[in-house]
Amino acid sequence: MSAIASLTLVPRDSITELARLARTSASSFRAYLTEHGGRARQEYDWSGYCMLYVLTYLDERGVDLEQSEFDAES
């Protein structure tokens, strides 16, 4: 099984609209990301497993990545 990770940066003020589109229309969600999202300055070319290991490491040390100011949208 393979894992692929990608990163799209979106403006903070677009999170609510992005969440609404994710619930209602996958095609509109992708179009919105294309229009309002951007690439990170440096491409993430590593296996998605690298991110899995980082997240596992942080979880084991008690870093809570679950709580966010965007809990309602997620």
N, C-alpha and C positions, 0 to 999 in steps of 0.2 A: 504494500500500500504506500502511496506517495502522499506528501503533504506540500501544498503550495501556499505561500503567503504573499499578499500584495498590500500595499499601503496607499490610500487615497486621503489627502488632506482636505478637509472641508471647513469653511468658516463656522465659528461657534454659533452665530445667529441663524444658521441654516439647519441646525440639528432637529428642531421641532418639525419642520417641513419634511425633512428627510425621513424621520420616523413615521410621519403620516403616510408618505408615499410607500414606505416599506410595507405597511399594513394593507394598502389598497391596490397598488399596481406595480408589479415587478418591472415592467418596461418603463414606466414613468420614473421609478426609483433609479434605474440605470441611466436614463436620460438626464436626470437631475445631477447625478454624480458626474457625468461627463461634462455638463455645462458648468457646474459650480465647484467641482473637485479639482485638485491639482496633485501633481507628483511631488514626492519628497525630493529634496535637493540631491540626495544620493539614492540610487536604485537599490532595493533590497533583493540581492541576487542569491541569497542562501536558501537552503532547504527550509521548509516550514517547520521541520523538527527542531531547528535551532531556536525558534521562537517558543516552541512548546517547552523546551528545556529551561529557557529563561523564565517563563511563567511558572513552571513547576518550582524552580529555585526560589522565586519570590514568594510563592504560596507557602512553601515549607518554612520560610522565615517570618511568616505572619503579615506580609505586606498585603493589604486588602485592596484589590483592584476591582472588586465588585461594586463598591459604593461610589456613586458619582452624582454630581449635580444634575445629571441627565437621566436619573433613575426612571422618571415618569415616561420619557421617550423610549427608553430601552425596554 
